[in-house]
Amino acid sequence: MPIFRRKATDPVGQPGEWYYCVRHHKVEEGPECRAADRLGPYASREEAAHALETAEKRNEAWDAQDRRADDAD
């Protein structure tokens, strides 16, 4: 039995919070899909629509930071 169970009356998400579902490749207002399948929250629909590009840029920056740290050692 799950420790935490969501009731049918619990809200699905918050209006104004936007997510991008990587499983369904769609923008959602409020979380509709499970957390493992979504990126966000974002402040706008537009930001959520560009979630994959944002994640790619962040990953590249983190990789560059790791390379600089390795070079410093």
Secondary structure, 3 states (H helix, E strand, C coil): CCCCCCCCCCCCCCCCCEEEECCCCEEEECCCCCHHHEEEEECCHHHHHCHHHHHHHHHHHHHHHHHHHHHHC
